[in-house]
Amino acid sequence: EKLEKPLHRIRRLNRPLTAEERAIATRLIQSAKSRRELLESGYNRYQFFEKSSDLPDWFIEDEKKHMRKPIMVKKEEIPVDVPTMGRSLSKAEQAKARKKARLAKRLKRIRQKAEGISDEIPETEKWQQIKQLYKKAGLLKKKRRPLHVIVNTKAGSRSAGTKPQKGAKVKIVDKRMKADLRGQQKAKDGKKHGKRKNKVGRPGRPKSRGFGKRR
């Protein structure tokens, strides 16, 4: 049987499928028999074929809601949500909700403290105190300066690029710097492993050069 609409023209849902909907979708692709049974169950006494123009709108809306045969789904057919990173999706959502609640509580506490600041002090000092309250609560993060990189060539000239932003941190890089960083890393690794023991000769005894030999 051909579908009325091509597959690429079927309207997609803007939400994930529920467990029951996924179970019904599994029936459609499981076998030809289960697919046929599901399609045939759509023809039932709950359907009406009157013209919608002859019926009032409220009646049509009510029929769409209630005059529908429920599709029976067994408990074994309903798929279980696979846990993500060792935790189920519901637990992850609960953790997010707890984090949001803690943040809301912290903000409420800061607002109460801010309201308690005296209005007699100057406006600049008042804002400074409010800023300190947010900073102590960890809600005010320092804005990072933008980084502008300039590359040095062999001839000593610098690569022509865009102009750095106002207040940006300028960093000049070249191949020499790359080699120096590699050397520093090697030196650090050498310190971690420690000095290698000299296995040639006995410790504390100098090598003889052949002088004073007995004949």
Summary of the structure (lengths in Angstrom):
residues: 215
radius of gyration: 37.9
end to end distance: 111.5
largest distance: 133.4
contacts: 335
relative contact order: 0.05
helix: 47%
strand: 7%
